[in-house]
């Protein structure tokens, strides 16, 4: 699903956010990406979404070499990828339903298909009864669930999450991670950037560890196995 082959990213001014990073993530795999603040986690995710391009090396996503994609082909790539952010990035002047429907509206789905897909996504995250509510009336954990529903409503093959539990307490964080596992179990590849080592070490999935832009563990099982 994802291959990084000796990927480096140097920003203007000389800061090298990633240096010679190589790894593979298989189809249907759930993997954690961890490291200190500034280790390069967000840059790595941006390369997968083509929000940035590498300075050196190659990134492959779902069999496509992203180096070969033209600007006009980027929207098609992004429709295959669901993204969950730490701060939800919800539209607070629109209902829960409308927030989740937004990617489908942009993609040109019919009203009937939008309704079916939105309600299915909300049902999966346990918020079907809140579809008419405004996001401001929801708890932080519920807002994050809306963000997850929006990320999966397009039925992407790949789900990326950037610190999705960073603002949540331990119990809610565990619930959110369980949701990601459930999507992974139905065939979605998942890559989660997280600094919560205590939580991810209990979940027994592969960990990719970055330090100062370099890969320091190719990834055994969490918990040292």
N, C-alpha and C positions, 0 to 999 in steps of 0.2 A: 504493500500500500504506500509506504513512504521509504525512500532511500536517500540518505545524505552521503555523498562521496567526496571526502576531503574538502568540505565546504568552509570557506572563510568569508567573513563580512567585516570590511573596514569602512567606517563612516568618514565623511569629510572632516578634516582636522586630525585624522590619524588614529582615532580610537578603533581598535580591533575588537568587535563584540564577539566574534566567533573565529576560532583558529583551527583549521584542519579537522573538522568534525565529520566523523563517518559512523553511520548506524543504519539498521533496517528495522522497520516495523511491518509485521505481516498483516495480511487481511484478517479481520476478526480479532485482532489483538488489542488489549488495553494496556497502555504503558504510561508510567509517570515520568515527568521531566522535572528534576529538582536541582537546586543550587541556590547560592546566596543571592541577595538582591544585586543586580548588575552582572550576574553570571552569564547572561546571554539567552535566557529562556524566552523572553518576549521577542527578541530578534529572530530566534529559531522559528517561532510560530509565524511571524510575519513573512518569513521566506516561503513557508508552505502555502500561505494565502496570496503570495506575490504582492504583498504590500511593500516588500523590499526584494531586491535581487542580490544574489551573492557576488562578492568580489572575485572569488575563485571557487572552483569545484562545481558539482552538479547536484541538483535536487530533483528527484523523481517522485511524482504523486500519481498513484493509480496507473502506472505504466507510461505516464507522460513526462518527458524531460522538460521542466519548466523553462529552461534556457531557450527552448525553441518556440515558446508561446508568444504570439504577438499581443499587443495591447487589446485588440478587439476580441481575443480568445479568453481573456482573463475572467470576464463575467461567467462564462460557461464553466470554468474551473471552480469558481467560488460557489456555484450552485450545487456542487458535489460535496461541499464542506460546510458543516454547521459549526458555529463559533459561540462559545459562552464566555462572557466577560465577568470580572470580579464585581464591577459596579452595575451590572445588569444592562445598562444602556437602554432602558425602557423609555417610551414616550409617555409622559405623565398626563398629557392632555387627551389620551386615547384609552379606550377600555382594554382590559386584558385580552379579549377576543381580537380587537383591532391590532394590538401589538403582535400577537402571534401570527395574524393573517398577513402582515406586511410583506414578508419574503414572497408569499404566493401572489400577492397583488403585483409586485414588481415583475414576477415571472410570467404574468398573464394568465393565471388559472381562472376558470369560470367560477361564478359565485357559488354554484352548487359544490364544486370540488373544494373550494376554499372552506366552506362550512364543514364539510365532512372531515377534511384533514385537520382543521383547527381544533375541532371538538375531540378528535381522536388523540391529538397531541396533548391537549389539556387533561384528558382522561388519564393518560399515561403518567402525568406528573401530579395527579390527584387534585386538580383545580377546575374540573368541569363545571362545578356549581358556582364558580366565581367569574365566569366569562364576561358578565356585564359590569363587573366592578372596575373601578379605577385603580391603577397600581398603587397610588398613595395610601389606599385603605388596606393594603396587604403588609404582612410582616416581611422582614428581610429575607427569610427563608422562602416565603411564598413568592416574592419578587424574583428570586433566583430561579425558582421553578418555572415561572413565566419565561424567563430568559432561556431556559433549557427547552421548553416547549417550542419557542420560536426557532431555536437552533435545529430542532429535529423535524419540524413540520414539513420540510421539503424532502424528508426521507433521505438524508445524505449518507454516503458510504463512509464518510470520515467525520468525526466530531472532535473539535479542538476546544480545550477549556483553559483559560488563563487565570490562575488563582481563583477558581470558582467558589471556594469556601473561605476566602480571606477575611470576609466581614461577618462570618457566622460563628456561633458558639459550637463546642465540640459535638453536641447531640445533633444539631442541624447539619453540621458538616458531614457527619456519618450518613445521614439520610440522603444528602445530595450525592455523595459518592456511591451509595447503593443504587441510585437512579442511573448513574453512568454505567455501573456494572450490568444493570438490566438491559440497557440499550446495546451494550457490547454482546450480551448473550443472544440477541436476535440478529447479529451479523454486522453491527456497526463497529468500525475500527475507531478507537478512542485514544487521544493523547492529551494528558492533563498536566499542565504546569502547576506545581504546588510546592510550597516551602514547609508544609505541615508533615514533617517526617514521622511524628508519632502516629498520625492517622494512616498514612500510606504504608508504613511498615507493617501494619496489621492486615493489609488487604491482599498480600501475596500476589502481586503483579510485578512485572519487570520494571526496573528503575533505570532511567538514563540520568546521569549526574554530571552537571557542568560546574566547572570552577574557573573563573576568569576566562570564559569563552572556550575552554578546552574540555573535552570529554574525559572524565577521570574514572568512570566505571562503564564498560560496555553494556552492563546490565545483567546481573544475576536476578534471582528472585528476591523480592523484598524480604527483609528479616534475615538476610545473610545466607540463604540457601543457594 
